[in-house]
Each structure stands twice: as C-alpha cells, then as structure tokens.
Amino acid sequence: MNPDIHGLWPALLLPVAADGTLDTTRALAHAKRMLAAGCDGVTLFGTTGEGTAFTVAERKALLEIMLGGGIQASQIIVTTTALALGDAIELGRHAARLGVRRQMFMPPFYFNQPREAGVIESVSQVVRGIDDDQLKLLLYHFPAMSTFGFSHEAIAELVRRHPGQVIGVKDSGGSLEHALALARAFPELSILTGSEQHVAEVMRAGGSGSVNGLANVAPRLMARVIRNPHEVSPADSQLILSLLALLSVRPNMPFVGVYKQMLAEQTGDAMWLNMRAPLNPLDPSEAQAVRDGFAALGAQLETI
C-alpha cells in the first residue's frame, strides 16, 4: 500500500440552497462529521460533490472556509477537474499555496474520446502549471463520464515524467478486474477505488483505500472495511450491498440525488435534497422508494 494517499476519503456531498447557492456552513459541518466518524480525510469537488458545477471562485472560497474552520490541509484531497486547463491550474496553484497538495484531476471531458497523447499532455500541463514539487496528484479514471480512461501505458508515462508528483489513480471505472490490475501493476502508487463493494478485495491486492460516495452516509461502515480489509464481516459486506441497491431501486435515478436523499433521511435536514442544475432532486415516487428502502434496514443503520 502506497502511503502518499491512503485510507478513506469520502467524495464529499455538498449542500446547496434551493437556488443552487453553496451552503458553506453545512459543508464544513459535514466534513467534520466525516472526520469524527473515522475518515482519514475528505475529497472536495468530485463527481459526487457536483464539483464541476461550481465556479472557480466558489471552489476556492469553500477550500479556504474548510481550512479556516479547522480542517487540516493534510485532511483534504481537492479535485481540480475543470473544463479549461487554465482553470484547473489556477485551482491547483491556489490549493498548493494553502498547503493542500493532495489533489485529483480528470482532463477536460467535453471532447469525445481524445487521443491518449492529448490526455497525457493535459495532465503534464497541469502538473507543470501548478509547479509544486510537493504536489501529490491522483489521476481520476472515470470513463463513463470522461469518455476515456488512463491506460497502464499513460499512467506509466505520467509517473516517468512527474516522479513523486503523479502518485496514484482514483479508479471510478466500476470494474473489479480493472482495479485489481492497477493495484498489481503499480504497487508503488496509491490506487483508490470508488466502488464500495470492491474496497476490501482491492486493498488485499495492494490498493491504498477508497474515495467513494457511500461514505457520506456510512462512514463508520466503510472505515471498518478500510481498517481491516482481510476480515470484513459478512454482515458488513451485505450492508454495503443493501445500501448500494438503493441507487437503483427505481430506474435511471441520479446517484447524487439518491445519496442526498439518504443523507437527508439520516440527518433530518431537508436542505440536503437540493442539487445544482442541471441535476435535480428525485421525483416523489423515487424519493419514497429510497426512504422506504433506507428505513427497512432498521437497526443496521445504527452501525453505519
């Protein structure tokens, strides 16, 4: 297991008002809850956090509020994915100046299936633009969103170009075989899976941990798996699957909306139901199905 970035780093859900305004007070409180529940840190502005829906100014401001509110720089991975490389570099430089050098980046994804040479060069330009020898950058592999992924060859080339700065991969591809292959091929890198049901097996193969969405709702459950991947109880394994099943209790639901619905049920705070357009809350029948499924877990919810 690579120590650069390891453990549990929830892909932090971000609360917004009905008009889409970012609620920084609730966001800070949620981050603190995650840390108090045993998470190693939090990940800001990933896909689960609706990250690219927020402006550069909003993202900078929330990072500063997190640090000013008592979250340590070492407890944050900041996602710098943006539609323009210049914006990604600006976000990365800002974070690095504040001491947040654990960062995650997906190259711009509005061009369909760019050539691998361009993907590699986009990462290189960001690393060179941030210009910080202490940068610890995760490559964000999410082909379903980006239309491309990081091949083993691309990863090896980026590590060769930027040793000690490109230090790992956050794999949101959803394939256990792909995640295991990464862990085995790159034992020197931090390999973090985004698939909650695969965390234990990937860690047993040499992975470093997880950045995932379910940890927003079940931080203690996911922390138990991370801490002892060799002895995950059957009850915990089944509970993870039961919670993940709520993502598809109705067809074609946005997973961010489902997680926000669960968090609203858990906290009693309806503000969590809001999302920033173009995402929108679940419709009433979807919301009721998620509420019913969540409630049906009963006493097991006390363990998550």
Buried (B, 14 or more C-beta within 10 A) or exposed (E): BBEBBBBBBBBBBBBBEEEBEBBBEBBBBBBBBBBEBBBBBBBBBBBBBBBBBBEBEBBBBBBBBBBEBEBEBEBBBBBBBBEEBEBBBBBBBBBBEBEBBBBBBBBBBEEEEBEBEEBBBBBBBBBEBBEBEEBBBBBBBBBEBBEBBBEEEBBBBBBEBBEEBBBBBBBBBBBBEBBBBBBEBBEEBBBBBBBBBBBBBBBEBBBBBBBBBBBBBBBEBBBBBBEEBEEBEEEBEEBBEBBBEBBEBBEEBBBBBBBBBBBBBBBEBEBBBBBBEEBEBBEEEBBBBBBEBBEEBEEBBEEB
